Amino acid sequence: MDASGFLTLHEVVKKARQKLDQNSWDYIVGAAETETTARRNRLAIEQLAFRPRVLRDVGRVDAGVEFLGRRLRLPLLLAPVGSLELFVPEGAAAAARAAGRFGVAHMLSSVCMPGIEEVAAAAPEAMRLFQLYVHGDADWVDAVVARAEAAGNAVFCLTVDSAVYSRRERDIAKRNLRRTNVPGREHQARLSWADVARLRTKTHLPLALKGIATAEDARLAVEHGVEIVYVSNHGGRQLDHGLGTLEILPEIVEAVAGRAKIVVDGGICRGTDIVKAIALGADLVGIGRMQCFGLAAAGEAGLVRVLELLEQEVLTALALLGVTRWAELDRSYLRPAAPLEPPRVLGAFPLLDLSERSLY
């Protein structure tokens, strides 16, 4: 499928909306209960403004990074999203192939099809990471770890913000309750720091914890040997009335103090969002909803096009900030500013016209 005709990201979002039924659309844009956390993710991004420097030679700008020994074209991770098969028949295999084609990292969710081995076979050249929801006992976890290692994953990630499944009222109101009774879910509720310590002894892979939202837990993660602190509130889809991730990112960067890599996601939709997150101290930035929009709009090619457009936006922003590489960027390029409009999940796209099919 040709996706070269998309010249802006909002065109991709619009095409995705045109192709998705209401349930699938709500799965992407929805969040928990009042959806406050999801909107605060955008608010945290939008209340930061740039302080550009001028008269610097920006004739050549490099947006690439080194991450865990791999060169990435952007400091970007395709965040773990369950049920990508809702948006493209190949599911996570299409996302992993897109990551490999473009040159960013991909994290497979354990509740996404196809599985570990199939995704590895589909995208052997991609930087692949694996994320686990714990739906079994210690022996069950160890078996999954062994499979992830054998498949060549670069990181093993444990999600820690999902002790119980949230109340997602968009689904509840329509009685779309397909995810509420997962066998073994009680094991996720029983996770503790002791499990992290045990897991650290069971794998040679770098260990990530996804769902860290406080400095206190970031410090505990590092003390338990975690190499990657993944700052996330599940895109606002778990705890309602949480803070936006870019608002809490600085305290976590300070707590980690360089002892671990930091990944952040939550409301990231534009190249300028990526730049802000890196300026605040993140090493890698995750995208979830934009990944879904690209796949829904035009499959693997649509996701590659999303990455191309994000790269164009990143390169433009860095050049106009007077920066030629990420090492030159820091918090001095940002300052607080009042957002112009109330935050919305799709507030990054003011030119998006969804009048043909309702957003809600």
C-alpha positions in Angstrom: 0.0 0.0 0.0 1.3 3.4 -1.0 1.3 6.0 1.8 3.4 8.7 0.2 0.3 10.8 -0.4 0.1 11.7 3.3 1.9 15.0 3.7 0.8 15.8 7.3 0.2 13.7 10.3 -3.4 14.9 10.7 -4.1 13.4 7.2 -3.0 10.0 8.6 -5.3 10.4 11.6 -8.3 11.3 9.4 -7.8 8.3 7.1 -7.6 6.1 10.1 -10.9 7.4 11.4 -12.5 6.9 8.0 -11.4 3.2 8.0 -12.1 2.3 11.6 -15.4 1.3 13.2 -16.5 3.1 16.4 -15.2 0.4 18.8 -11.8 0.3 17.2 -11.6 4.1 17.1 -12.6 4.3 20.8 -9.9 1.8 21.7 -7.3 4.1 20.3 -8.5 7.5 21.6 -10.2 6.3 24.8 -8.9 6.2 28.3 -10.0 5.5 31.9 -13.2 6.9 33.4 -13.2 10.7 33.0 -10.1 10.5 30.7 -8.5 13.2 32.7 -5.0 11.5 32.7 -5.0 11.2 28.9 -5.8 14.9 28.6 -3.2 15.8 31.2 -0.6 14.0 29.0 -1.3 16.5 26.3 -1.5 19.4 28.8 2.0 18.6 30.1 3.3 18.8 26.6 1.4 21.9 25.5 2.3 23.9 28.6 6.0 23.8 27.6 7.3 26.4 25.1 10.6 26.6 23.2 13.4 29.1 23.7 15.2 29.0 20.4 18.8 30.1 19.8 19.8 31.7 16.5 22.8 32.3 14.3 24.2 28.8 14.7 25.3 26.6 11.8 22.4 24.1 11.4 23.3 23.2 7.9 23.5 19.6 9.0 21.3 18.2 11.7 21.5 14.6 13.0 18.4 13.2 14.8 19.9 9.7 15.3 20.9 8.2 18.7 22.8 5.3 20.1 20.6 3.1 22.4 21.9 0.0 24.0 24.5 -0.4 21.3 22.2 0.1 18.4 22.0 3.1 16.1 18.4 4.4 15.8 17.3 7.0 13.2 15.2 8.7 15.8 15.1 8.4 19.6 11.8 6.6 19.2 10.2 3.5 20.4 7.0 2.0 19.0 5.4 1.5 22.4 3.7 -1.8 23.4 0.1 -1.8 22.3 -2.3 -4.7 22.8 -4.5 -5.9 19.9 -2.8 -4.2 17.0 -4.5 -6.8 14.9 -7.6 -4.7 15.3 -6.0 -2.2 12.9 -4.0 -4.3 10.5 -4.3 -8.1 9.9 -0.6 -8.7 10.5 -0.8 -7.0 13.9 2.5 -6.5 15.7 4.4 -8.1 12.8 3.6 -5.1 10.6 4.7 -2.7 13.4 8.0 -4.5 13.9 8.7 -4.5 10.2 7.9 -0.8 10.0 10.3 -0.2 12.9 13.0 -2.2 11.1 12.5 -0.5 7.7 12.7 3.0 9.2 15.2 2.3 12.0 13.5 2.8 15.4 12.9 0.4 18.2 9.7 -1.8 18.6 8.3 -3.2 21.9 6.0 -6.1 21.5 3.1 -6.3 24.0 2.4 -9.8 25.4 -1.3 -9.3 24.6 -0.7 -8.5 21.0 -0.7 -11.0 18.1 1.3 -12.6 16.6 3.6 -13.9 19.4 7.2 -13.5 20.2 8.6 -16.0 17.7 6.4 -14.8 14.8 7.3 -11.2 15.3 11.0 -12.0 15.5 10.8 -14.0 12.2 8.9 -11.1 10.5 11.4 -8.4 11.5 14.8 -10.0 12.3 16.6 -6.8 11.6 14.6 -4.6 13.9 15.6 -3.6 17.4 13.0 -5.6 19.2 12.0 -5.3 22.9 9.4 -7.4 24.7 6.8 -6.3 27.4 5.1 -8.7 29.7 1.8 -8.7 31.6 2.1 -11.4 34.2 -0.7 -13.9 33.9 1.0 -16.9 35.5 3.3 -18.0 38.3 7.1 -17.8 38.5 7.6 -20.8 36.3 5.3 -19.3 33.7 7.3 -16.0 33.8 10.6 -17.8 33.5 9.3 -19.7 30.4 8.3 -16.4 28.7 11.7 -14.9 29.6 13.5 -17.8 27.9 11.4 -17.4 24.8 12.1 -13.6 24.7 15.8 -14.2 25.0 15.8 -17.0 22.4 14.0 -14.7 19.9 16.7 -12.1 20.1 14.9 -9.4 22.0 17.1 -6.6 23.3 15.2 -5.8 26.5 12.7 -7.5 28.8 10.1 -5.2 30.1 7.6 -5.7 33.0 4.5 -3.6 33.1 3.8 -2.4 36.6 0.9 0.1 36.4 -1.8 -2.5 35.7 -2.4 -4.3 39.0 -6.1 -4.3 38.1 -7.9 -3.5 34.8 -9.2 0.0 34.7 -12.8 1.1 34.0 -12.8 2.3 30.4 -16.2 3.8 30.2 -16.3 4.2 26.4 -16.2 0.4 26.3 -18.4 -0.2 29.3 -21.2 2.1 28.1 -21.4 0.0 24.9 -21.1 -3.3 26.7 -17.9 -3.9 24.8 -16.3 -6.0 27.6 -14.0 -8.3 25.7 -10.9 -7.7 27.9 -12.3 -7.9 31.5 -11.9 -11.6 32.3 -8.3 -12.6 31.3 -7.2 -15.9 32.8 -4.4 -15.5 35.3 -4.8 -11.7 35.7 -4.7 -12.2 39.5 -0.9 -12.7 39.2 -0.5 -9.2 37.9 -2.2 -7.8 41.0 0.2 -9.7 43.3 3.4 -8.4 41.8 5.9 -6.8 44.2 9.5 -5.6 44.3 10.4 -9.1 45.4 9.3 -10.3 41.9 11.4 -7.6 40.3 14.5 -8.8 42.3 13.8 -12.4 41.3 13.3 -11.5 37.6 16.6 -9.6 37.6 18.4 -12.9 38.4 16.5 -14.8 35.7 17.5 -12.9 32.6 20.7 -11.5 31.1 18.7 -8.9 29.1 18.5 -5.3 30.3 15.4 -5.1 32.5 12.8 -2.3 32.1 9.8 -1.4 34.3 7.0 0.3 32.4 4.6 2.4 34.4 6.9 4.3 36.7 5.3 7.6 37.7 7.1 8.9 40.8 10.7 9.6 41.9 10.3 7.2 44.8 9.6 4.3 42.5 12.3 5.3 40.1 14.8 5.2 42.9 13.6 1.7 44.0 13.8 0.5 40.4 17.4 1.5 40.1 18.2 -0.1 43.5 16.7 -3.3 42.2 19.0 -3.4 39.2 16.6 -2.1 36.6 18.4 -0.7 33.6 15.5 1.1 31.9 12.9 3.2 33.8 9.9 3.5 31.6 7.8 6.6 32.6 4.3 5.9 31.6 0.7 6.2 32.8 -0.6 3.8 30.1 -1.7 6.6 27.9 -4.2 7.6 30.6 -5.8 4.2 30.2 -5.2 2.9 33.8 -5.4 5.3 36.8 -7.7 8.3 36.2 -6.6 11.7 37.5 -2.9 11.1 37.2 -0.4 13.7 36.2 0.9 14.0 32.6 4.1 12.1 32.0 6.1 15.1 30.9 5.2 16.9 34.1 6.6 14.1 36.2 9.6 13.3 33.9 12.0 15.9 35.5 11.6 14.5 39.0 12.3 11.0 37.7 15.4 12.1 35.7 16.7 13.7 38.9 16.0 10.5 41.0 17.6 8.2 38.4 20.7 10.5 38.2 22.1 8.7 35.1 22.1 5.3 36.7 19.5 3.9 34.2 18.1 4.8 30.8 14.8 6.6 30.7 11.9 6.0 28.3 8.8 8.1 28.3 5.4 7.9 26.6 2.0 9.5 27.0 0.4 11.8 24.5 3.4 12.0 22.1 2.0 12.9 18.7 4.4 15.4 17.0 8.0 15.9 16.4 8.1 18.8 18.8 6.7 16.5 21.5 9.7 14.2 21.0 12.1 17.2 21.2 10.5 18.4 24.4 10.8 14.9 26.0 14.4 14.6 25.1 15.2 18.1 26.4 13.7 17.1 29.7 16.0 14.2 30.0 14.5 11.1 28.3 16.7 8.8 26.3 13.9 7.4 24.2 10.3 8.4 23.5 7.4 6.0 22.9 4.4 6.5 20.6 1.3 4.4 21.0 -1.7 6.1 19.5 0.2 7.5 16.5 1.4 3.9 15.8 -2.2 2.7 15.7 -3.3 5.6 13.4 -0.5 4.8 10.9 -1.3 1.1 10.8 -5.1 1.7 10.5 -4.6 4.3 7.8 -2.3 2.3 5.5 -0.8 -0.7 7.3 3.0 -1.1 7.5 3.5 1.6 4.9 1.2 4.0 6.8 3.3 3.5 10.0 6.6 4.1 8.1 5.0 7.3 6.7 4.2 8.4 10.2 7.8 7.9 11.2 9.0 9.8 8.1 6.7 12.8 9.0 7.8 12.7 12.6 11.4 12.8 11.5 10.7 15.8 9.3 9.1 17.6 12.2 12.0 16.7 14.5 14.7 17.9 12.1 12.8 21.1 11.5 12.4 21.8 15.3 16.0 21.0 16.1 17.3 23.3 13.3 15.0 26.2 14.4 16.1 25.7 18.0 19.7 26.1 16.8 20.6 22.5 17.7 22.4 20.0 15.4 22.4 16.9 17.7 20.6 15.7 20.8 23.7 16.2 23.0 23.3 20.0 22.6 19.7 20.0 23.8 18.8 20.5 27.5 16.1 22.1 29.6 17.4 25.6 28.9 15.5 25.4 25.5 12.2 25.1 27.3 10.1 27.3 29.6 6.6 27.0 31.1 3.8 28.6 29.0 0.0 28.7 29.3 -1.7 26.3 26.8 -3.9 28.0 24.3 -6.9 25.6 24.5 -8.3 23.0 26.9 -6.3 19.8 26.4 -7.7 17.0 24.2 -6.3 13.6 23.2 -6.1 14.8 19.6 -5.2 18.4 20.5 -1.9 18.1 18.6 -3.9 18.3 15.4 -5.9 21.6 15.3 -6.4 21.2 11.5 -7.9 17.8 11.8 -11.5 17.8 10.5 -13.4 14.8 11.7 -16.8 16.2 10.8 -17.6 13.3 8.5 -17.5 10.9 11.4 -17.8 12.0 15.0 -14.8 11.9 17.3 -16.9 10.6 20.1 
